[in-house]
Amino acid sequence: MGGRPCGSCSHTAATEEREGTLDSAGRIGSRQLGTPGAGRDRVLRVMGRGGAFPEGLAGSAGLSTGREDARDRVSDPHECRGNEPAIPADRPRNPAPSGQDQACGDSPLTSPRVWLLIGEKAGDNTQLRALAKALGWSTTEKRCRYRRTELLTNRLLGTTLLGMIRARSDPLEPEWPDLVLTAGRRNEPIARWIARESGGRTRIVHVGRPWSSPERFDLVVTTPQYDLPASDRVLVVDMPLHGVRPEALAEAARSWRTQFVDLPRPRIAVLVGGPTGFIGFGKRTVVRLARESETLARWRGGSLLVTTSARTPSFAADLLERELTVPTRIYPHGGERNPYMAYLALADEFIVTGESASMLAEAAATAKPIHIFDPTREDGPWSRLRPRALGRLVREALGPRRMKRDPLGIPRALVEKGRARWLGEAPRNASRGTPQTDDLERAACAIRRLFPEARDGGAQAPSDASMTPKDGR
């Protein structure tokens, strides 16, 4: 559609000054870390078990160093660029925003009320929180918990709350929001139910792959790994949205810079995902990850900062600890103090398992070199016979085009663009990542265009309290 000014956006270009905290090598606070010290012959854990550590950036909003105005997050202060969808032509413009009796000529909506439908997948929740923070509108999180039968009821009944355990979820009642941000299959019927109860006033923006047709949403923000047909309601961004920002990285560097001074540089962070769909991620895969990571660290003369995630098999941390002999710090999933943001801030390079698009996006945001581990080499035709994989196989074979997913589509695109390289390639200097494109602002700008009656001047960045995850993550 081409770039054009966004009538509802009013921004200033403060991003460059904020991003000045990154030096030319993409490091934050690295000159204050001291010199490498001892510790070459041990593998150390930095955290105990217990608690909850989700994959990707857990509760990114809570890691911010302070409130941010939406005007500080736009790379171009005047334009919405790329393939931003137009307001759907067949969607009637909202009547009076919920809770108001707005007549023609009355004052426009100042700041739309936003609900975030928070589910059980940390990656989805991270994207929703990052997008809400970029919008800077009044935001309320609605935690949702689901019945095991939700797939059946949702597919048979469509717009329903029968798939939701209402007693364990946050209440859904007036005043209805002007906008619902949702992600994941389980939340789709809930979002449509809210829009119906609001009399059609509530707009729905879905992040990720929708199970329903994109035409049932006002906007779908998705990534290339999902094969969605072109539509005025679909915005394709390069990578999943996230909340990694220079100021949060700088704060993490200040808090943790003394913790890793004994580790030789370069410090290489290893971000470990886990099984998904057709990808098994068994013991052989974990052993190969350990060996290829150690090979890189030895060749570079550095050390490893390892973290597992919610999807990582329970045996993986112990197996990695046994296999690795270079200086290493391991953070097993579930520690009390989460160093994930510190790893992003203080690592000089990254190894990321390729099936984790969220962790790839967060690593790429640091503009540091990225090595991508291919977790599919041990998977053969038999890998499609696992129960979870069979379900995906049936969906892709019998379902619509949008149900197909290329789990390594994003890694391949990063490699093709020279922003990353595959781990295990011939030793050479790693490709350097580049900062996140304006994906987040493009998505926020496309949403603002759904509300031409909104005034930016009244938009307030959500408070830290309103953006704090109710599940403690």
Salt bridges, closest charged atoms under 4 A:
ASP23 OD2 - ARG31 NH1 3.47
GLU55 OE1 - ARG311 NE 2.52
GLU68 OE2 - ARG18 NH1 3.80
GLU68 OE1 - ARG73 NH1 3.51
GLU68 OE1 - LYS133 NZ 3.85
ASP69 OD1 - ARG71 NE 3.11
ASP72 OD2 - ARG18 NH2 2.95
GLU84 OE2 - ARG442 NE 3.73
ASP90 OD1 - ARG233 NH2 2.24
GLU141 OE2 - ARG129 NE 2.79
GLU150 OE2 - ARG185 NH2 2.26
GLU150 OE2 - ARG186 NE 3.56
ASP170 OD2 - LYS470 NZ 3.91
GLU175 OE1 - ARG113 NH2 3.51
GLU188 OE1 - ARG192 NH1 3.96
GLU197 OE2 - ARG196 NE 3.87
GLU215 OE1 - ARG233 NE 3.09
ASP218 OD2 - ARG91 NH1 2.80
ASP218 OD1 - ARG203 NH1 3.08
ASP227 OD1 - ARG401 NE 3.14
ASP238 OD1 - LYS417 NZ 3.97
GLU247 OE2 - ARG18 NH1 3.65
GLU251 OE1 - ARG254 NH2 2.81
ASP262 OD2 - ARG329 NH2 2.58
GLU292 OE2 - ARG288 NH1 3.44
GLU292 OE2 - ARG377 NH1 3.29
GLU294 OE2 - ARG298 NE 3.26
ASP318 OD1 - ARG45 NH2 2.42
ASP318 OD1 - ARG49 NH2 3.34
GLU321 OE1 - ARG45 NH2 2.77
GLU323 OE1 - ARG291 NE 3.87
ASP348 OD1 - ARG27 NE 2.81
ASP348 OD1 - ARG265 NH2 2.35
GLU349 OE2 - ARG300 NH2 2.20
GLU349 OE1 - HIS371 NE2 2.88
GLU355 OE2 - ARG311 NH2 3.06
GLU378 OE2 - ARG288 NE 2.60
ASP406 OD2 - ARG412 NH2 2.42
GLU425 OE1 - ARG421 NH1 3.07
GLU425 OE1 - ARG428 NH2 3.18
ASP438 OD2 - ARG81 NH2 2.53
ASP439 OD1 - ARG442 NH1 3.39
GLU441 OE2 - HIS11 NE2 3.74
GLU441 OE2 - ARG448 NH1 2.62
ASP471 OD2 - ARG473 NH2 2.51
